Amino acid sequence: MDRVRRVLVHVWRDGAPNRAHFIQVGTTRRSGGPSSSSCLFHVLLRVFQSITAHFSDGGDDVAVSCSLDKQHFIISRGDGGQTIPLKRPAFCPIKHLSVTEAAAIPLDIQQRGVDVGVAVLLQTANQRVLLTRRAKELRIFPNVWVPPGGHIEPDETLLDAGLRELQEETGLKMEPQEVCPQALGLWESVFPPMLSRGLPQRHHIVVYMLLQSSLTHLQLQAGLSPCPAEVSACLWADRQLVGAVVSAVDGEDGDVPVDGLPSSISVSQVSADGALTDSLLPPTVFVRRAPASGPDVERVSTGTKFALELWLRSLEAPDL
């Protein structure tokens, strides 16, 4: 998409929305001096921040307010009013950037700003959600399991963008009146996801939207016609599998037990011509953690785990 037509993140600051930089620059105060001396000094150090850190004073999660105004996705502090969770992973590359590494990021990348994406958690009448495996040829997060989603076009609403991406990637055409939409949370995504795999190249805020359908997964399966250039497999995940997925917290150590899961998980593989064939994958694929170094593996993305955890909470919340 042309730069002029991209929807970008703006942060509310000094009474107005300001375009967010690819890397936010802040300062922190550090005190020093001999412990036996009363002559302490204070030094302001420059620090590099993500969007989340900007609003959370360096933390990894915070409640914020957000709105979409044409090509501006505006995030502000959640001081009163309706809020939504914003989160980044503990290993967010921007969080750990050194001055030298930040200076090495090419200028055209630094000037990109922060893009906005939307991802759709399509919930069926029998409480399953649709996940898709990104095609291995894709440059960003290949072979990783995510919900359908993508960019927002100018003049689209979040729901419009989510429904368009759902149709483009899976072939499922749904009308706004056929779904019950709910914004679950915002995820700050940086690619590559860890500094061990290279300097940041892309920076997004992903809006995870829950769309509730009145159809079962078997009824929706009949309408699946995935785009093979973007999707290599599809899965209708139930609550049991989702519970195991979110327990595999990226950045932590240890194996996740799969004793309570089936010995194999049924998925639909997508051929080069778009045809679907039934296939089985071991449950261990879905409880893999993001490797701290080396090449990535087939797994559920960290942001998707965040969204799935919010989905499970929504199922437990009483109806208002």
JOZI-V473278 format. One record per helix or strand. SS is the DSSP state (H for helix, E for strand). FROM is the first residue (numbers start at 1). TO is the last residue. If there is no record, write none. Layout:
BEGIN
SS;FROM;TO + SS;FROM;TO
END
This chain:
BEGIN
H;3;5 + E;8;13 + E;16;19 + E;24;32 + E;41;49 + H;51;56 + E;61;69 + E;72;77 + E;84;87 + H;93;96 + H;99;104 + H;107;110 + E;115;123 + E;129;134 + E;144;146 + E;148;151 + H;158;170 + H;176;178 + E;180;191 + H;195;197 + E;202;212 + H;217;221 + E;231;237 + H;239;247 + E;265;270 + E;276;281 + H;283;287 + E;299;300 + H;302;316
END
